[in-house]
């Protein structure tokens, strides 16, 4: 048999698959309660509405839906994305917009457009594994800056910029960050922009969860505060309409986006026309903000149920967390231990799944005493039961 590993490129050889995906393979048992995923609440998907819309499109506009489209996106879909971005000040004169096949594609193509081998990228630590792996695939050096309860530590960001020449960009999820659920304060956002200007670096702002605030006050996007065109903004329809439709967008300076569009053309030619047309028709026919409000209400209830159950079932004083004001994730730390990995395995024995913090760290092999919980996917009764089981394991092992 051929030994295929010898044919892999050097940049691909060290890459590992997402441990979260591997965990899902172990979760075929229907009795397992998953607090590990990152899926929106499927019970709120507008399936009936979208099925009727899709049928009408295929009956009345089959050529438009099934033929090639333009790489930068169907014009009316671009208008929809622009309208969403303008609500949070993320679109300015001189900007361009590209519809991407999910926001993750936009992040990957932005990285591809900018990163040379051994370039330096500053990221939050911990951060979203999908973006970290995208950056790693271009053989750059990742420099982690710790995330505090109000976002990235700005003193350490300044230190990282001062001590590392040639940083290309700062990657941040400032609102309801994945995995920590934290939100960067307005003061820190302003400071980040000041530092980016001082050290002449760009900022890649990833905002897939910003629409999902169920408590607290909105905080201005970095893109809306940017006066120099330093921020590239990634948005998504995955968490507010449907992740399976794979609709995201990138907004930024037209010179940068011209290169990203060329890379997208090579990557997939264009985002599927059918899903773009479905989204356009849905937003024309229905008030998407009303639909988002249903998500917000449900996620707020689910988050409260999870936190109430944690306060009831977790061993007192052994687990630390910050209650999020929105989004879909909650981050926990167990300060009395060095490594959560054995506890994760014991949780699976108790038929409950959580994600170890190492999945989101820059050093995925280092011991890590943190874990991520998700409250958007499971029904409330399963959230409570899952936390009860998790509490039993934590009580026995902390």
Phi and psi in degrees as a GROMACS rama.xvg file:
@    title "Ramachandran Plot"
@    xaxis  label "Phi"
@    yaxis  label "Psi"
@TYPE xy
-70.6116  137.882  UNK-2
-90.5532  92.8676  UNK-3
-67.661  -23.5277  UNK-4
-59.6104  -27.9395  UNK-5
-72.4169  -12.2281  UNK-6
-94.1322  -10.2779  UNK-7
-68.3088  149.262  UNK-8
-71.7283  157.671  UNK-9
-61.2198  -32.9374  UNK-10
-74.5292  -21.8098  UNK-11
-92.3056  -29.1604  UNK-12
-52.1638  -45.4857  UNK-13
-80.2103  -5.51647  UNK-14
-72.415  141.344  UNK-15
-117.718  146.872  UNK-16
-68.5408  158.98  UNK-17
-61.1705  125.472  UNK-18
-65.0177  -24.0084  UNK-19
-65.9183  -43.3562  UNK-20
-63.9179  -39.1808  UNK-21
-64.0548  -37.9935  UNK-22
-62.7137  -39.0823  UNK-23
-60.1115  -32.4702  UNK-24
-65.0936  -28.4304  UNK-25
-85.2772  -2.85654  UNK-26
-105.626  26.006  UNK-27
-65.0636  -22.7162  UNK-28
-62.0454  117.161  UNK-29
-66.5676  -13.7848  UNK-30
-79.7509  -13.5836  UNK-31
-74.9495  129.982  UNK-32
-93.2067  119.924  UNK-33
-95.0372  118.339  UNK-34
-110.337  22.5217  UNK-35
-106.76  -18.7914  UNK-36
-81.1712  -168.067  UNK-37
-140.698  27.4231  UNK-38
-81.9643  144.868  UNK-39
-66.158  168.935  UNK-40
-71.8711  109.571  UNK-41
-68.1576  -22.3585  UNK-42
-66.511  -14.8205  UNK-43
-99.5942  -3.22475  UNK-44
-58.8189  133.843  UNK-45
-80.8226  63.5244  UNK-46
-61.2277  -45.8887  UNK-47
-62.5484  -45.787  UNK-48
-62.6763  -44.9619  UNK-49
-70.8177  -32.9384  UNK-50
-66.5587  -39.2975  UNK-51
-66.9992  -40.5349  UNK-52
-63.1412  -45.4154  UNK-53
-62.3002  -42.0828  UNK-54
-62.3164  -42.9334  UNK-55
-64.5244  -41.8334  UNK-56
-61.7416  -45.2886  UNK-57
-70.3728  -25.3829  UNK-58
-80.0999  -39.4266  UNK-59
-101.617  -25.266  UNK-60
-136.381  52.1094  UNK-61
-63.6373  -36.3981  UNK-62
-66.0482  -44.6932  UNK-63
-61.7438  -40.438  UNK-64
-75.0946  -31.4012  UNK-65
-107.685  -6.00326  UNK-66
-93.1083  167.032  UNK-67
-56.2708  149.3  UNK-68
-118.68  -177.972  UNK-69
-81.2716  147.824  UNK-70
-62.59  -38.5076  UNK-71
-78.4303  -9.67621  UNK-72
119.859  153.149  UNK-73
-61.7576  128.983  UNK-74
-51.7791  -41.8584  UNK-75
-70.2565  -28.8902  UNK-76
-69.5499  -38.9009  UNK-77
-61.9949  -37.4039  UNK-78
-63.8124  -39.4641  UNK-79
-63.693  -45.8551  UNK-80
-64.8185  -40.3512  UNK-81
-61.3307  -41.6088  UNK-82
-62.0626  -41.1412  UNK-83
-64.4547  -42.6888  UNK-84
-66.8734  -37.8321  UNK-85
-65.0789  -25.9515  UNK-86
-62.938  -27.0993  UNK-87
-116.048  19.6752  UNK-88
67.517  26.1111  UNK-89
-98.5485  15.7651  UNK-90
-135.638  127.569  UNK-91
-128.745  164.54  UNK-92
-58.3077  135.54  UNK-93
93.6145  -9.44484  UNK-94
-81.4115  156.902  UNK-95
-121.828  165.889  UNK-96
-137.396  139.151  UNK-97
-127.094  130.688  UNK-98
-81.1727  127.578  UNK-99
-115.657  161.945  UNK-100
-83.4043  76.1647  UNK-101
86.3766  150.347  UNK-102
-62.7521  -29.2024  UNK-103
-62.2015  -35.1749  UNK-104
-63.3453  -40.6585  UNK-105
-61.702  -40.784  UNK-106
-66.0163  -43.935  UNK-107
-63.1581  -45.0877  UNK-108
-68.6442  -34.8716  UNK-109
-62.7591  -44.0698  UNK-110
-62.4167  -42.7789  UNK-111
-62.2017  -36.2503  UNK-112
-71.07  -23.7004  UNK-113
-112.586  -30.106  UNK-114
-90.1543  126.687  UNK-115
-100.106  161.03  UNK-116
-55.3119  131.755  UNK-117
73.7574  7.64048  UNK-118
-63.2217  162.446  UNK-119
-112.118  133.902  UNK-120
-126.339  131.75  UNK-121
-94.5952  129.886  UNK-122
-131.589  157.912  UNK-123
-68.0412  146.317  UNK-124
-129.237  106.316  UNK-125
-83.149  169.766  UNK-126
-151.486  175.473  UNK-127
-64.7479  124.093  UNK-128
-62.7602  -34.1486  UNK-129
-62.1911  -42.4645  UNK-130
-71.4001  -41.9236  UNK-131
-58.3512  -43.276  UNK-132
-68.2596  -34.5809  UNK-133
-61.6489  -45.8018  UNK-134
-65.4731  -41.6141  UNK-135
-60.812  -32.7979  UNK-136
-66.2285  -15.7431  UNK-137
-102.4  15.4716  UNK-138
59.0111  39.8342  UNK-139
-94.9988  171.918  UNK-140
-100.1  122.611  UNK-141
-92.0744  129.807  UNK-142
-113.668  115.021  UNK-143
-90.5194  139.491  UNK-144
-123.836  129.325  UNK-145
-64.0914  147.649  UNK-146
-97.8479  125.304  UNK-147
-99.57  -177.406  UNK-148
-64.9764  -19.3976  UNK-149
-118.901  30.0869  UNK-150
104.974  -174.714  UNK-151
-53.9228  139.462  UNK-152
-70.3968  113.426  UNK-153
-73.5141  -31.7889  UNK-154
-64.04  -41.5081  UNK-155
-73.4268  -29.531  UNK-156
-63.9757  -45.3901  UNK-157
-61.591  -40.7732  UNK-158
-62.1702  -42.12  UNK-159
-64.3536  -40.4692  UNK-160
-68.007  -38.1421  UNK-161
-68.4765  -35.8521  UNK-162
-94.8865  0.322584  UNK-163
-133.267  109.433  UNK-164
-75.264  146.264  UNK-165
75.6628  26.3153  UNK-166
-64.7053  130.171  UNK-167
-80.7487  -48.8908  UNK-168
-158.037  165.444  UNK-169
-107  127.417  UNK-170
-102.839  128.504  UNK-171
-143.818  145.498  UNK-172
-114.568  84.7676  UNK-173
-74.0124  -20.1231  UNK-174
-116.786  117.367  UNK-175
54.7522  57.7483  UNK-176
-56.8335  145.482  UNK-177
-102.878  114.319  UNK-178
-104.98  -4.85289  UNK-179
-82.0129  -18.7188  UNK-180
75.828  1.21515  UNK-181
-80.0479  161.127  UNK-182
-122.937  129.356  UNK-183
-70.508  133.224  UNK-184
-67.7678  160.416  UNK-185
-61.904  -40.571  UNK-186
-61.2915  -40.7654  UNK-187
-69.7384  -34.7774  UNK-188
-63.3492  -43.8099  UNK-189
-64.3086  -39.9435  UNK-190
-66.0726  -38.6354  UNK-191
-61.1653  -42.2133  UNK-192
-65.224  -38.7868  UNK-193
-62.1348  -44.1629  UNK-194
-67.7581  -39.4897  UNK-195
-61.2096  -38.8784  UNK-196
-69.2935  -44.4855  UNK-197
-60.5014  -39.9348  UNK-198
-103.528  6.89875  UNK-199
54.184  58.7133  UNK-200
-124.715  159.909  UNK-201
-92.0596  167.651  UNK-202
-126.382  129.762  UNK-203
-104.372  106.729  UNK-204
-96.3005  117.55  UNK-205
-103.824  118.921  UNK-206
-131.951  62.8447  UNK-207
-79.3996  -15.6757  UNK-208
-112.627  -1.02851  UNK-209
-58.9038  -26.7089  UNK-210
-76.94  -8.20821  UNK-211
-103.984  43.504  UNK-212
-85.0098  125.022  UNK-213
-115.743  -0.854388  UNK-214
-156.448  163.881  UNK-215
76.9034  -174.786  UNK-216
-107.185  145.246  UNK-217
-60.0289  147.049  UNK-218
-118.853  136.578  UNK-219
-58.8046  140.025  UNK-220
-66.1233  153.448  UNK-221
-58.9978  -39.6773  UNK-222
-60.0629  -37.503  UNK-223
-71.9175  -22.6491  UNK-224
-91.6533  -11.0114  UNK-225
-76.9835  123.911  UNK-226
-109.415  -0.229008  UNK-227
-117.278  -0.441037  UNK-228
73.4791  30.1836  UNK-229
-87.8906  -16.8674  UNK-230
-99.1436  127.785  UNK-231
-103.071  129.147  UNK-232
-112.828  126.764  UNK-233
-109.183  122.088  UNK-234
-119.221  170.141  UNK-235
-151.599  148.81  UNK-236
-101.475  2.13298  UNK-237
-64.5163  -40.5564  UNK-238
-90.2831  -9.08535  UNK-239
-115.225  -9.18945  UNK-240
-135.764  -64.8422  UNK-241
-167.291  126.61  UNK-242
-71.1117  -29.3847  UNK-243
-70.3743  -18.4186  UNK-244
-76.0856  -16.7391  UNK-245
53.836  62.0332  UNK-246
-122.524  116.655  UNK-247
-136.583  -177.335  UNK-248
-157.464  153.06  UNK-249
-120.12  135.193  UNK-250
-126.393  135.512  UNK-251
179.821  -173.491  UNK-252
-54.4872  137.696  UNK-253
-62.7706  -31.4431  UNK-254
-64.3511  -43.8132  UNK-255
-66.1097  -44.5034  UNK-256
-70.6613  -23.0364  UNK-257
-62.0173  -41.2749  UNK-258
-69.5973  -40.5078  UNK-259
-62.5829  -38.5549  UNK-260
-62.537  -40.3152  UNK-261
-61.5447  -41.6457  UNK-262
-67.7516  -36.8119  UNK-263
-65.7375  -37.5402  UNK-264
-59.5912  -39.0788  UNK-265
-70.4315  -35.6528  UNK-266
-71.3516  -54.4018  UNK-267
-146.406  12.5104  UNK-268
69.5448  -56.2854  UNK-269
-165.877  160.287  UNK-270
-69.9279  140.128  UNK-271
-48.3046  130.78  UNK-272
-65.8513  -39.0178  UNK-273
-59.1131  -46.5897  UNK-274
-69.952  -33.15  UNK-275
-62.1743  -46.0194  UNK-276
-63.9695  -37.7356  UNK-277
-63.1287  -43.6293  UNK-278
-64.1986  -43.9056  UNK-279
-58.746  -47.1613  UNK-280
-67.2185  -38.4173  UNK-281
-61.4162  -45.4987  UNK-282
-71.7283  -23.802  UNK-283
-76.4762  -37.0979  UNK-284
-89.1526  -30.4118  UNK-285
-124.228  159.635  UNK-286
-88.4048  104.213  UNK-287
-65.2759  -25.8268  UNK-288
-66.5706  -33.9011  UNK-289
-63.9673  -40.3056  UNK-290
-65.7725  -42.5423  UNK-291
-61.8517  -38.0886  UNK-292
-60.1274  -35.3396  UNK-293
-64.2168  -41.0458  UNK-294
-62.6158  -46.6909  UNK-295
-59.1218  -45.8406  UNK-296
-60.557  -45.702  UNK-297
-67.2158  -43.2653  UNK-298
-66.306  -35.4241  UNK-299
-62.4864  -41.9681  UNK-300
-66.2478  -41.331  UNK-301
-68.6247  -40.7747  UNK-302
-62.3351  -43.7584  UNK-303
-62.0387  -41.5241  UNK-304
-61.8637  -40.7564  UNK-305
-65.7286  -48.3666  UNK-306
-64.1008  -42.4787  UNK-307
-59.3563  -42.5821  UNK-308
-67.6207  -38.585  UNK-309
-61.6825  -43.6371  UNK-310
-63.8759  -30.3881  UNK-311
-82.2154  -41.5973  UNK-312
-106.056  -20.6048  UNK-313
-75.6671  145.932  UNK-314
-63.393  129.653  UNK-315
-58.7088  131.113  UNK-316
76.5545  2.57957  UNK-317
-105.129  -12.6677  UNK-318
-132.204  132.171  UNK-319
-112.721  142.645  UNK-320
-156.725  161.006  UNK-321
-114.767  123.047  UNK-322
-70.2177  123.187  UNK-323
-72.407  158.014  UNK-324
-98.4611  1.0743  UNK-325
176.156  -169.999  UNK-326
77.5342  -154.951  UNK-327
-136.267  8.4879  UNK-328
-126.695  152.717  UNK-329
-135.614  133.764  UNK-330
-111.391  133.741  UNK-331
-124.335  147.904  UNK-332
-128.78  139.182  UNK-333
-114.975  88.5037  UNK-334
-67.1175  -14.4606  UNK-335
-87.5737  -2.9797  UNK-336
-127.945  165.99  UNK-337
-96.565  -29.4256  UNK-338
-141.845  126.505  UNK-339
-86.5141  -12.7856  UNK-340
-53.9989  -46.3201  UNK-341
-62.3329  -32.6529  UNK-342
-70.536  -35.5085  UNK-343
-60.3057  -42.3006  UNK-344
-65.9121  -39.0319  UNK-345
-66.3444  -33.1067  UNK-346
-62.8641  -41.5766  UNK-347
-62.7833  -33.8387  UNK-348
-64.6608  -30.3788  UNK-349
-88.3772  6.70555  UNK-350
67.9075  40.4515  UNK-351
-141.172  139.554  UNK-352
-117.224  132.861  UNK-353
-130.187  167.564  UNK-354
-109.03  124.67  UNK-355
-67.6725  148.019  UNK-356
-63.2095  -22.214  UNK-357
-59.8542  -25.8051  UNK-358
-61.6299  -23.637  UNK-359
-111.46  4.5062  UNK-360
-90.0567  159.296  UNK-361
-69.2634  -37.3586  UNK-362
-103.022  95.9758  UNK-363
-73.739  -11.7681  UNK-364
-93.0877  -14.5711  UNK-365
-73.2184  150.35  UNK-366
-62.7591  146.349  UNK-367
-147.273  130.631  UNK-368
-105.279  25.6022  UNK-369
-118.974  160.404  UNK-370
-150.954  155.7  UNK-371
-108.57  138.922  UNK-372
-116.846  147.455  UNK-373
-119.532  134.583  UNK-374
-115.844  1.12268  UNK-375
-82.5816  -29.4712  UNK-376
-82.0317  -49.7906  UNK-377
-81.3671  152.382  UNK-378
-63.093  157.187  UNK-379
-58.171  -40.8282  UNK-380
-64.2191  -33.7195  UNK-381
-76.221  -33.1  UNK-382
-58.8342  -48.2728  UNK-383
-63.4171  -44.8033  UNK-384
-66.6339  -39.5502  UNK-385
-63.0071  -42.2183  UNK-386
-66.6108  -35.7269  UNK-387
-61.4288  -46.3191  UNK-388
-63.1614  -43.0678  UNK-389
-61.3735  -41.4118  UNK-390
-60.2725  -38.2523  UNK-391
-60.623  -45.8822  UNK-392
-64.516  -43.9932  UNK-393
-64.2892  -40.7593  UNK-394
-62.6024  -37.7906  UNK-395
-76.0656  -20.5377  UNK-396
-123.441  -1.58123  UNK-397
